[in-house]
Amino acid sequence: MARGNFKVKTKNAFAFIELLVDLAFVAIILGLIIPYYKHMEKNISMRISRREIRMLKLAVTSYYENQNPKTYPAATENLCADYLLQAKPQIIKTILDDPFSRIKQEYRYTLSPNTKFYCIWSISANRRSDIQGVDDEGSVIKDKKCDDIYATLTIDPSLE
């Protein structure tokens, strides 16, 4: 009996079943990671929004203090561009955009009818404004399920 050189063929590639199992595993991992990432992204945007609203609150107060007579900026959709960037002395250096806005849009700002109260707010994660304004008593007019991030300030009339 002669012995010959026989070559055994080995597979170096994945079998179709192995490939499907690997794809299912990757899909499960992505299914767990993506919601966590979305939640993390929302939390980061909320922190940015809170920080920038505090900065805008200080900027509006500074604007008020540097006006003669003391007045708040008029209600506008572009608080930074229309007032704070152009103020003397300069109050802020860049326009602060709402991180929850789908298009580049500044934070919302409104002034009460008696011009003693204001409100600055972000539309928050639901991407719609739940705040309609601020009244003459300084109360924020908002929906019952409001999740907007906002800041208000009142000036004590005795200080004027």
C-alpha positions as CSV (number, residue, x, y, z in Angstrom):
1,M,0.0,0.0,0.0
2,A,1.5,3.3,-1.1
3,R,1.4,6.2,1.1
4,G,0.8,9.6,-0.6
5,N,0.7,13.1,0.5
6,F,-2.8,14.0,1.2
7,K,-3.8,17.6,1.8
8,V,-6.6,18.2,4.2
9,K,-8.6,21.3,3.4
10,T,-9.2,23.5,6.4
11,K,-11.7,26.4,6.5
12,N,-10.4,29.7,7.6
13,A,-13.6,31.6,7.0
14,F,-16.7,31.9,9.3
15,A,-19.6,29.6,8.6
16,F,-22.8,31.3,7.8
17,I,-24.3,30.4,11.2
18,E,-21.3,31.8,13.0
19,L,-21.7,35.0,11.1
20,L,-25.4,35.3,12.1
21,V,-24.5,34.7,15.7
22,D,-21.9,37.4,15.6
23,L,-24.2,39.8,14.0
24,A,-26.9,39.1,16.6
25,F,-24.4,39.6,19.4
26,V,-23.3,43.0,17.9
27,A,-27.0,44.0,17.5
28,I,-27.7,43.2,21.2
29,I,-24.7,45.2,22.3
30,L,-25.7,48.2,20.2
31,G,-29.3,47.9,21.5
32,L,-27.9,48.3,25.0
33,I,-25.4,51.1,24.3
34,I,-27.5,53.4,22.1
35,P,-30.2,54.2,24.7
36,Y,-27.5,54.9,27.3
37,Y,-25.7,57.2,24.8
38,K,-28.9,59.1,24.1
39,H,-29.6,59.5,27.8
40,M,-26.0,60.7,28.4
41,E,-26.3,63.2,25.5
42,K,-29.5,64.6,27.0
43,N,-27.9,65.0,30.4
44,I,-24.9,66.8,28.9
45,S,-27.2,69.2,27.0
46,M,-29.1,69.9,30.2
47,R,-25.9,70.8,32.1
48,I,-24.8,73.0,29.2
49,S,-28.2,74.7,29.1
50,R,-28.2,75.4,32.9
51,R,-24.7,76.8,32.8
52,E,-25.4,79.1,29.8
53,I,-28.7,80.3,31.3
54,R,-26.9,81.3,34.4
55,M,-24.4,83.2,32.3
56,L,-27.2,84.9,30.4
57,K,-28.9,85.8,33.7
58,L,-25.7,87.5,34.8
59,A,-25.3,89.2,31.4
60,V,-28.8,90.6,31.5
61,T,-28.2,91.9,35.0
62,S,-24.9,93.5,33.9
63,Y,-26.8,95.0,30.9
64,Y,-29.4,96.4,33.3
65,E,-26.8,97.9,35.6
66,N,-24.9,99.6,32.8
67,Q,-28.0,101.3,31.3
68,N,-29.1,104.9,32.0
69,P,-31.9,104.8,32.9
70,K,-31.8,101.2,34.1
71,T,-33.7,99.0,31.7
72,Y,-33.7,95.4,30.7
73,P,-33.3,94.5,27.0
74,A,-36.6,94.4,25.2
75,A,-38.2,91.1,24.4
76,T,-36.5,89.6,21.4
77,E,-35.7,86.2,19.9
78,N,-32.0,87.2,19.6
79,L,-31.0,88.5,23.0
80,C,-27.3,87.9,22.5
81,A,-27.1,89.3,18.9
82,D,-29.4,92.2,19.4
83,Y,-28.3,93.4,22.9
84,L,-25.6,91.6,24.8
85,L,-22.9,91.5,22.1
86,Q,-23.3,95.1,21.3
87,A,-23.4,96.4,24.9
88,K,-20.9,98.9,26.2
89,P,-18.9,97.6,28.0
90,Q,-18.9,94.2,26.2
91,I,-20.8,91.7,28.3
92,I,-20.4,88.5,26.2
93,K,-18.2,87.5,23.3
94,T,-20.3,84.9,21.5
95,I,-23.9,84.0,20.8
96,L,-25.1,81.3,23.1
97,D,-27.3,78.8,21.3
98,D,-29.9,76.5,22.9
99,P,-28.4,73.0,22.8
100,F,-31.8,71.4,22.4
101,S,-32.8,73.5,19.3
102,R,-32.6,71.6,16.0
103,I,-31.5,74.7,14.2
104,K,-29.0,77.2,15.6
105,Q,-31.3,79.3,17.8
106,E,-30.7,81.4,20.8
107,Y,-32.3,80.8,24.2
108,R,-35.8,82.2,24.5
109,Y,-36.1,85.5,26.3
110,T,-39.1,87.6,27.2
111,L,-39.9,90.6,29.3
112,S,-43.0,91.2,31.4
113,P,-45.4,93.9,30.2
114,N,-44.4,96.2,33.1
115,T,-40.6,95.6,32.2
116,K,-39.7,94.6,35.8
117,F,-39.4,90.9,35.2
118,Y,-37.9,88.7,32.6
119,C,-37.5,85.0,31.8
120,I,-34.7,83.2,29.9
121,W,-35.4,79.6,29.0
122,S,-34.3,76.6,27.0
123,I,-36.9,74.4,25.1
124,S,-35.4,71.3,26.8
125,A,-35.5,67.8,25.5
126,N,-39.1,67.8,24.2
127,R,-38.0,70.4,21.7
128,R,-41.0,72.6,22.2
129,S,-41.5,75.7,24.3
130,D,-43.7,75.1,27.4
131,I,-43.3,78.7,28.6
132,Q,-45.4,81.5,27.2
133,G,-43.9,84.4,29.1
134,V,-43.8,86.2,32.5
135,D,-46.5,88.3,34.0
136,D,-46.4,91.6,35.9
137,E,-46.0,89.8,39.2
138,G,-43.0,87.9,38.1
139,S,-44.7,84.5,37.7
140,V,-43.7,82.4,34.8
141,I,-46.6,81.5,32.5
142,K,-46.1,77.9,31.6
143,D,-47.8,74.6,30.7
144,K,-48.6,72.2,33.6
145,K,-46.1,69.6,32.3
146,C,-43.3,72.1,31.7
147,D,-39.8,70.6,31.5
148,D,-38.1,73.7,30.1
149,I,-35.0,74.9,31.9
150,Y,-35.4,78.6,32.8
151,A,-34.3,81.5,35.0
152,T,-36.1,84.6,36.1
153,L,-35.1,87.7,37.9
154,T,-37.0,90.5,39.6
155,I,-35.7,93.9,40.6
156,D,-36.8,95.2,43.9
157,P,-38.7,98.5,43.2
158,S,-37.2,100.0,46.4
159,L,-33.7,99.8,44.8
160,E,-34.7,101.9,41.8
